[in-house]
Amino acid sequence: MTLGLYNFLTGGRRLTQAAPPMLASPYSGDHLAQAIVGDYFGQLPGEAVNRAVARRVPEVRRALAAHQSLVTKLRFEKYVAGTPAARTEDQPHWVSSCEYPGMSRWLAVKQLVEELYFEGFGVLGCWLDTSDPQLVYDWITIPRNLWSVDPETQSVVIDKSVPAAYRMRAVVVPLGSSGLLVDGIDSIRQARKIEIARQARLDSPPAATELHITDPAFDGMEREETQKLIANYKEGRNKSSISVTPTYIEVKERGTSGSLDLFEEAKNSVRIDLAMHTGVPLNFVGASKEGGGSGGNVQYQNVNGETSDLWTFGSSEYAIAIAAALSADVVVGEGAEVRADASAFAVPAPLSIDPEAGDSASSTIKEN
């Protein structure tokens, strides 16, 4: 293995050459086309917004953590004829274990949710079962910069830095829609611009008090003289609520609350957009429908209700996409499927997800 464990888990280096693996789940939509464009032509025009930049937006990071928290609680199990595989040994090895050093099934799923969240698709590097080479024995999530798409064959090419066992087969996991770095890139840029402008204003705030010189005779004052005038006024105000000024000085109190309120209103507007893009309730990212940006205006619902909305309109989409990809014949065999067991949820949510039911808004839920 040419990369250290940490570098591999974090996608530590740029893609190099690799031998084409089998493509288990062909997906020739716009999302893979975008991957080809990115590999051959680099970053599209405009501000470079990557995952590192996106994570600096608190709402983006919080939404990702929420989806990961819910989906990693699921147990993706093999079903045959609508019922779970009867014996433990009938379940694929990857259901509860991962052979890659330092990796766990929980971490592999967490990484896969991140790929779907930012990119709209992910790639699994699969180790085939020696007893049945048509089935998958183990899988890990391949970081985005360790795979590419062959522009001629549309097949996925995994970097040779990935262990050979996990390059035996590539399985594409499409979300069915673009990731946040495509659909939400404008909102991310706006959030960063607002934060940078707010920091600049905090570092150099507008004057709250102006000592306006009314006599032109004093317009030629040296800098040292104006600084002394400011210091004298400030010292007097610190000692008493009453100030005394010369006849040629007019005191103008301006305050700064108006400009800060403007930033809060702008942040609230972007939070609403980001909540829509990331599939979380407005309250979850501190957004208020009433506007104004004040945290005091946000009316929080009960935790179970909010988490249920988060699952129904956001996290379940990732769970269904993962279950559907793992249900491919080249993963679990013909006549079998994979469902996400959600019985661990302390939320009034479905117990198991049928990937064949469609999107999260119309999924059929079946109890075990």
Salt bridges, closest charged atoms under 4 A:
ASP39 OD1 - ARG14 NH2 3.82
ASP39 OD1 - ARG144 NH2 3.80
GLU59 OE2 - ARG271 NE 2.78
GLU77 OE2 - ARG75 NE 2.52
GLU89 OE2 - ARG87 NH1 3.40
ASP90 OD2 - ARG87 NE 3.25
GLU99 OE2 - HIS93 NE2 2.85
GLU114 OE2 - ARG51 NH1 3.02
GLU114 OE2 - ARG55 NH2 2.37
GLU115 OE1 - ARG51 NH2 2.87
GLU119 OE2 - ARG51 NH2 3.18
ASP138 OD1 - ARG105 NH2 2.66
ASP159 OD2 - ARG13 NH2 3.32
ASP186 OD1 - ARG189 NH1 3.64
GLU195 OE1 - ARG198 NH2 3.22
GLU195 OE1 - LYS267 NZ 3.86
GLU210 OE2 - HIS212 ND1 3.52
GLU210 OE1 - ARG254 NH2 2.26
GLU235 OE2 - LYS239 NZ 3.15
GLU337 OE2 - ARG339 NH2 2.75
ASP354 OD2 - LYS366 NZ 3.57
